[in-house]
Amino acid sequence: MCVDGLITKAEYEKTKSQYDKQLAVLNKQWAALKLDNKAIETLQQKLDNIEATIETLVKLKEFGDSICLEVLHKVVVEGRDKMSFYLKAGENTDPVFFKMPPLITQY
């Protein structure tokens, strides 16, 4: 439009400046969303590893010390009726611990 003489160079510069500011804001938002997306992907991978570990445990016919050493990080007894289990997520991943407060029935 500036080349065709429909707007002045000052009008062009003003409009371009406004668009440049909008673009900068949008680029910052885009970068933040990409970081959020990466964090979500990492969390999803950790949850998938935990799910796979739990599925493996459920399918086992025998549960022994070696299995406990592989998947169990620690057990915290928080009272008579509450225990928390912290599980390792997987072999080739950073350790991720999963707290499960199971229901404990008193006999």
C-alpha positions, -999 to +999 in steps of 0.1 A: +000+000+000+029+023+008+046+015-026+013+022-044+009+055-026-023+045-007-007+052+027+022+074+038+055+060+050+047+072+085+014+053+085+032+022+073+059+025+100+032+030+127+012+000+116+044-021+112+054-011+147+021-022+162+023-055+144+058-060+156+047-055+192+018-079+188+042-104+172+066-101+201+038-108+226+026-138+206+061-152+203+065-150+241+032-167+246+042-194+221+075-200+239+056-203+272+032-228+257+060-249+242+076-251+277+042-261+292+037-287+265+072-301+272+064-303+309+031-321+302+048-346+279+075-353+306+048-358+332+028-380+309+059-402+302+064-405+340+028-415+345+030-440+317+061-456+334+042-458+367+012-473+350+034-499+333+051-507+366+018-512+383+005-534+355+036-555+358+031-559+395-006-569+391+003-596+365+029-612+387+022-647+400+049-644+427+059-613+446+093-615+463+122-595+476+138-590+442+106-574+429+104-551+459+139-540+453+132-532+416+100-512+421+096-501+457+115-470+468+100-467+503+070-473+524+059-447+549+037-457+578+018-426+587-004-441+613-024-472+621-047-467+592-025-450+566+005-462+546+021-445+516+040-465+490+066-447+468+073-466+435+102-462+411+090-453+376+114-473+355+149-485+348+160-460+322+142-429+335+148-404+363+134-417+395+098-407+400+080-416+431+043-423+432+025-420+465-004-443+469-025-442+501-042-476+500-072-485+520-061-507+549-089-528+564-085-537+601-093-573+609 
